[in-house]
Amino acid sequence: MTSSVINPVLQPHNEWRWIAMSSIALICMGLIMMTSASMDIGAEKFNSPFFHFKRHAIYIVIACVIALGVSRMPMQFWYKNGWVFLLCSMVLLSIVLIPGIGREVNGSRRWLVIGPLTLQASEVAKLCVLFYMAGYLQRRQDEVQQNWMGFIKPMIVLVVLIVMLLSEPDFGAVVVMLGCTMGLIFLAGVKMGQFVSMILLCLGAVVAMAMSSEYRMRRLMAFSDPWADQYNSGYQLVQSLIAYGRGELSGVGLGNSVQKLSYLPEAHTDFVFAILAEELGFIGVIAVMLLFVVLVGNLMRLSRRAMDSQQPFMAFVAAGSGLIIAGQAFINIGVTSGFLPTKGLTLPFISYGGSSLIACCCMLALAYRIHYELNHGVSIKHEIVIKKPKQSKHNQGGVAYVN
């Protein structure tokens, strides 16, 4: 009688099933709530209450097609070309700042017009930075854990991107990108002293950026007491809080929101969650938040399985996707509920906006590819820099390729 040992890493896992179900539920919820929130403004500006519904449906189809293509590419491809994607993101962030090419909305130049569609450069940059950071941490994980230079090198790259993003300006993307990067570095095992020092430095930089702009300072003051200037700087937050208050336990009913009738600006984009709270109430709010918890939690489970399989790049991509989605959801919900200062940032899968939807669907496609490759025992060939002891001038570092 023979016995066989089954590698637990290669056993079937259900992370992807939960990721797929929760994300599909969020996309469907987003289409419904975005349509409800945008019907009035669509009828007023475009003579069609379903104008935004049609465009969002097209974006969903485009996002699914792009995600299908992403899922067909092996993770080795994203690993090898991380620096190429980083350069592409820098080019996009530079082009969008050129007058006549970049589209300006509400004082911010963040979008590129591609025919009838628009592309937000910062959403592409988030994905590109994720590939670069995941690849860097796989190659240089030992250096990140042992000395400051391994920690500082990626931060220099990040500073360049932050300067570009602040030129648009897009303060929300800076916070999300910075949070994702710091989270990945923490997961890579950086020394706690270095990590805390950098966190304090980043917080100081964020405070300095906020205080350097009169516009951001007004938002901070309005956040602390929106009712003090409820018809000016605190108007948007006050209207959002009214929507939350009207929702109570079960909401006023789908389509019955009053705040979306030109009271709450950006009701179908940045503040769609306030309309959801008004129409579906506390029950709807908790349901959506639980869907995000399930989605992000299973992305982290997938990351842990990839790390157990000795595949750091896959682990960091899965974890980074979870951090980006969780960060954006936390900030958006925090802003609409008055927990955080007002900042324009879309709610993943739910807010109107094709660039955010495409980026999020690409992250789901990457999660599926990681799940597939882990289940089939696919490994990434990567470089490990080997530093030999400095015994003589003939001792030089070498590079080893491992599976």
C-alpha positions in Angstrom: 0.0 0.0 0.0 1.5 3.3 -1.1 0.9 6.7 0.3 1.2 10.1 -1.4 2.0 13.5 0.0 0.0 16.3 -1.5 1.5 19.7 -1.5 -1.0 22.0 0.3 0.1 24.9 -1.8 -1.1 23.2 -5.0 -4.4 22.1 -3.5 -7.5 23.9 -4.9 -8.4 27.1 -3.0 -11.5 29.2 -3.2 -10.1 32.7 -2.9 -10.8 33.5 -6.5 -14.4 32.3 -6.2 -15.0 34.8 -3.4 -13.1 37.5 -5.3 -15.2 37.0 -8.4 -18.6 36.9 -6.5 -17.9 40.0 -4.4 -16.6 42.0 -7.3 -19.5 41.1 -9.6 -21.9 42.1 -6.9 -20.1 45.4 -6.5 -20.1 46.1 -10.2 -23.8 45.4 -10.4 -24.5 47.5 -7.3 -22.4 50.3 -8.9 -24.4 50.2 -12.1 -27.7 50.4 -10.3 -26.7 53.1 -7.9 -24.8 55.2 -10.4 -27.9 55.1 -12.7 -30.2 56.2 -9.9 -27.8 59.0 -8.9 -27.3 60.3 -12.4 -30.7 60.3 -14.0 -31.6 63.8 -13.0 -28.3 65.4 -14.1 -28.4 63.3 -17.3 -31.9 64.6 -18.2 -30.8 68.2 -17.4 -27.5 68.3 -19.2 -27.9 65.7 -22.0 -31.6 65.3 -22.4 -31.4 61.7 -21.5 -31.8 60.2 -18.0 -29.9 57.1 -19.1 -26.9 59.0 -20.6 -24.5 58.0 -17.8 -26.0 54.5 -17.6 -25.2 53.8 -21.3 -21.7 55.2 -21.0 -21.0 53.2 -17.8 -22.3 50.0 -19.4 -19.9 50.6 -22.3 -17.1 51.1 -19.8 -18.0 47.8 -18.1 -17.8 46.0 -21.4 -14.4 47.6 -22.2 -13.1 46.8 -18.7 -14.1 43.2 -19.1 -12.4 42.9 -22.5 -9.2 44.5 -21.2 -9.3 42.4 -18.1 -9.6 39.2 -20.3 -6.5 40.2 -22.1 -4.6 40.9 -18.9 -5.6 37.5 -17.5 -4.1 35.8 -20.6 -0.7 37.3 -19.9 1.7 35.3 -17.6 2.9 37.0 -14.4 6.4 36.6 -15.8 5.5 39.3 -18.4 4.5 41.8 -15.8 7.5 41.0 -13.7 10.0 41.5 -16.5 8.5 44.7 -17.8 7.8 46.5 -14.6 10.3 49.3 -15.3 8.8 49.7 -18.8 5.3 50.3 -17.3 6.8 52.7 -14.9 8.3 54.8 -17.7 5.0 54.6 -19.5 3.2 56.0 -16.5 5.6 58.9 -16.3 5.1 59.7 -19.9 1.3 59.7 -19.4 1.5 61.9 -16.4 3.7 64.3 -18.4 1.4 64.4 -21.4 -1.7 65.0 -19.4 -0.1 68.3 -18.2 0.3 69.7 -21.7 -2.4 72.3 -22.5 -4.6 71.2 -25.4 -3.9 67.5 -24.8 -4.8 67.0 -21.1 -8.5 67.7 -20.3 -9.2 70.1 -17.5 -12.2 69.6 -15.2 -12.9 71.6 -12.1 -9.4 73.1 -12.1 -7.6 69.7 -12.4 -5.9 68.5 -15.5 -6.0 64.7 -15.1 -7.6 63.2 -18.2 -6.6 62.3 -21.8 -9.4 62.3 -24.4 -9.4 59.2 -26.6 -12.2 59.6 -29.1 -15.5 59.6 -27.2 -13.8 58.2 -24.1 -11.5 59.7 -21.4 -8.5 58.1 -19.6 -7.4 59.2 -16.2 -3.6 59.0 -16.2 -3.3 58.5 -12.4 -5.4 55.3 -12.6 -2.9 53.8 -15.0 0.0 55.0 -12.9 -1.3 53.1 -9.9 -1.1 49.8 -11.8 2.3 50.6 -13.2 3.7 51.5 -9.8 2.3 48.3 -8.4 4.2 46.2 -11.1 7.4 48.1 -10.5 7.2 47.9 -6.7 6.3 44.2 -6.7 9.2 43.4 -9.0 11.6 45.6 -7.0 10.7 44.0 -3.7 11.1 40.5 -5.2 14.6 41.3 -6.5 15.7 43.4 -3.5 13.8 42.0 -0.6 17.0 41.2 1.4 18.4 44.7 0.7 15.1 46.3 1.8 15.2 44.3 5.1 18.9 45.0 5.8 19.7 48.7 5.0 18.3 52.1 4.3 19.3 52.2 0.6 17.0 49.3 -0.3 14.2 51.3 1.4 15.1 54.7 -0.1 15.5 53.7 -3.8 11.8 53.0 -4.5 10.9 56.1 -2.5 12.9 58.3 -4.9 11.0 56.9 -7.8 7.7 57.5 -5.9 8.7 61.1 -5.2 9.0 61.8 -8.9 5.5 60.4 -9.6 4.1 62.4 -6.6 5.5 65.6 -8.0 3.8 64.9 -11.4 0.5 64.0 -9.6 0.5 67.2 -7.5 1.0 69.2 -10.7 -2.4 68.0 -12.0 -3.3 68.2 -9.0 -4.5 64.8 -7.8 -3.9 64.7 -4.0 -6.1 61.6 -3.6 -4.0 59.5 -6.0 -0.9 60.6 -4.1 -2.3 59.3 -0.8 -3.5 56.0 -2.3 -0.2 55.4 -4.1 1.9 56.3 -1.1 -0.2 54.1 1.2 0.1 51.2 -1.2 3.8 51.6 -1.5 4.4 51.8 2.3 2.1 48.8 2.8 4.1 46.7 0.4 7.4 47.7 1.9 6.0 46.8 5.3 4.9 43.4 4.0 8.4 42.9 2.6 9.8 42.9 6.1 11.4 46.3 6.5 12.9 47.1 9.9 10.3 48.7 12.1 12.5 51.7 13.0 13.0 52.5 9.3 9.3 52.0 8.6 8.1 54.3 11.5 10.6 57.0 10.5 9.4 56.9 6.9 5.8 57.0 8.0 6.4 60.1 10.1 8.3 61.7 7.2 5.4 60.9 4.8 2.8 62.3 7.3 4.9 65.4 7.6 5.0 65.8 3.9 1.3 65.3 3.6 0.6 68.0 6.2 3.1 70.3 4.5 1.3 69.8 1.1 -2.1 70.5 2.7 -0.9 73.6 4.4 0.8 74.9 1.3 -2.5 75.2 -0.5 -5.2 77.6 0.6 -7.8 75.5 -1.2 -6.8 72.3 0.7 -6.7 74.3 4.0 -10.3 75.5 3.4 -11.3 71.8 2.9 -9.6 70.9 6.1 -11.4 73.7 8.0 -14.7 72.7 6.4 -14.1 69.1 7.5 -13.7 70.0 11.1 -16.9 72.0 11.2 -18.9 71.9 7.9 -21.9 73.6 9.4 -19.9 76.7 10.1 -19.8 77.5 6.3 -22.6 75.2 5.1 -23.3 77.2 2.0 -19.7 77.5 0.8 -16.7 75.4 1.7 -18.8 72.9 3.8 -21.7 72.7 1.3 -20.8 69.3 -0.2 -20.1 67.5 3.0 -23.3 69.0 4.6 -25.4 67.7 1.8 -23.7 64.3 2.0 -24.4 64.1 5.7 -28.1 65.0 5.1 -28.3 62.1 2.7 -26.9 59.8 5.3 -29.4 61.1 7.9 -32.4 60.6 5.6 -31.4 57.0 4.9 -31.8 55.8 8.5 -32.1 52.0 8.7 -33.6 50.8 5.4 -33.4 53.9 3.2 -36.0 56.0 1.4 -36.1 53.4 -1.4 -34.2 53.0 -4.7 -34.6 56.0 -6.9 -36.3 58.1 -4.2 -33.3 60.2 -3.2 -33.8 63.9 -2.8 -30.2 64.9 -2.4 -29.4 63.8 -6.0 -31.8 66.4 -7.3 -29.0 69.0 -7.8 -28.4 69.3 -4.0 -25.4 67.1 -3.8 -22.7 67.9 -6.4 -20.9 64.9 -8.0 -23.7 62.6 -6.8 -22.9 59.9 -9.4 -19.1 60.1 -9.0 -17.3 60.9 -5.8 -20.4 61.0 -3.6 -22.4 58.1 -5.0 -22.0 56.3 -1.6 -24.0 59.1 0.1 -26.9 58.5 -2.4 -26.6 54.7 -1.7 -26.9 55.5 2.1 -29.9 57.6 1.5 -31.8 55.2 -0.8 -30.7 51.9 0.8 -30.0 53.0 4.4 -27.8 51.5 7.0 -28.5 48.0 5.7 -27.2 48.9 2.2 -24.2 50.6 3.6 -23.2 47.6 5.7 -23.8 45.2 2.8 -21.5 47.2 0.4 -18.8 47.5 3.1 -19.0 43.7 3.7 -18.5 43.1 0.0 -15.4 45.2 0.1 -14.2 43.3 3.2 -14.7 39.9 1.4 -13.0 41.1 -1.7 -9.9 42.6 0.0 -9.7 39.8 2.5 -9.5 37.2 -0.2 -7.0 39.2 -2.1 -4.8 39.1 1.0 -5.4 35.4 1.4 -4.3 34.9 -2.2 -1.2 37.0 -1.4 -0.4 34.8 1.6 -0.7 31.7 -0.5 1.6 33.1 -3.1 4.2 34.0 -0.4 3.9 30.4 1.0 4.6 29.2 -2.6 7.8 31.3 -2.7 6.4 33.6 -5.3 6.9 37.1 -3.8 6.1 39.0 -7.0 2.6 37.4 -7.2 2.2 38.0 -3.4 3.0 41.7 -3.7 0.8 42.2 -6.7 -2.2 40.5 -5.0 -1.5 42.4 -1.7 -1.0 45.7 -3.6 -4.3 45.3 -5.4 -6.0 44.7 -2.1 -4.4 47.8 -0.6 -5.3 50.1 -3.5 -9.0 48.9 -3.5 -9.2 49.1 0.3 -7.5 52.5 0.4 -9.8 54.1 -2.1 -12.9 52.6 -0.6 -11.9 53.7 2.9 -11.1 57.2 1.8 -14.3 57.6 -0.3 -16.6 56.2 2.4 -14.7 58.3 5.0 -15.1 61.5 3.0 -18.8 61.0 2.3 -19.5 60.2 6.0 -17.5 63.2 7.3 -14.8 61.0 8.9 -12.1 62.3 6.5 -11.5 65.7 4.8 -13.3 66.1 1.5 -11.2 64.8 -1.4 -12.3 63.7 -4.8 -11.7 60.0 -5.1 -13.9 57.4 -6.8 -15.4 54.4 -5.0 -14.0 51.3 -6.7 -16.5 49.5 -8.9 -19.4 51.8 -7.9 -18.6 55.4 -8.9 -19.1 56.6 -12.4 -15.8 56.6 -14.2 -14.3 54.3 -16.8 -10.6 54.7 -15.9 -11.1 53.5 -12.3 -13.4 50.7 -13.4 -10.8 49.5 -15.9 -8.0 49.7 -13.4 -10.0 47.7 -10.8 -11.0 45.0 -13.3 -7.3 44.7 -14.3 -6.5 44.0 -10.7 -9.1 41.3 -10.6 -7.7 39.8 -13.8 -4.2 39.8 -12.2 -5.7 38.0 -9.1 -7.2 35.4 -11.4 -3.9 34.9 -13.2 -2.1 34.5 -9.8 -4.7 32.0 -8.7 -4.3 30.1 -12.0 -0.5 30.0 -11.9 -0.4 29.0 -8.2 -2.8 26.1 -8.8 -0.7 24.9 -11.8 2.7 25.3 -10.0 4.0 28.0 -12.4 7.0 29.9 -11.0 8.6 33.2 -11.9 12.2 33.2 -12.9 13.8 36.1 -11.1 17.1 37.6 -10.3 18.8 37.5 -6.9 21.7 39.8 -6.4 24.4 37.8 -4.5 26.9 40.0 -2.6 30.1 38.1 -2.0 32.4 38.9 1.0 34.9 41.6 0.1 38.1 39.6 0.6 39.9 40.9 -2.4 39.4 43.1 -5.4 38.6 40.0 -7.5 35.5 39.2 -5.4 32.5 40.6 -7.3 28.8 40.3 -6.9 27.0 37.9 -9.1 23.4 37.3 -10.3 21.6 34.0 -9.9 18.4 33.0 -11.7 16.0 30.8 -9.7 12.6 29.4 -10.3 
